Amino acid sequence: MTESNFDLVPSYVIETNQTEKEGFEAMKTLLEAEAKPTAIFCANDITAIGALKFLALHRKKGGYNPFMFGKIGYIR
């Protein structure tokens, strides 16, 4: 990210054990922040599924939409 001139916001970095539940909770934490991220990066598909489930479940009451965020996957 640094090489691409993106600013890394430390509060946006949430370490998890890469589970669906922790992806769900991490997305909740991100969206409770005053400044909302515009994209998410998850270290694996399971964590991403949890994050997207949070967005889908809170679509109506929170106004969140999975299509509001850029998403990046990573496979090594």
Secondary structure, 3 states (H helix, E strand, C coil): CCCCCCCCCHHHCCCCCCCHHHHHHHHHHHHHCCCCCCEEECCCHHHHHHHHHHHHHCHHHHCCCHHHCEEECCCC
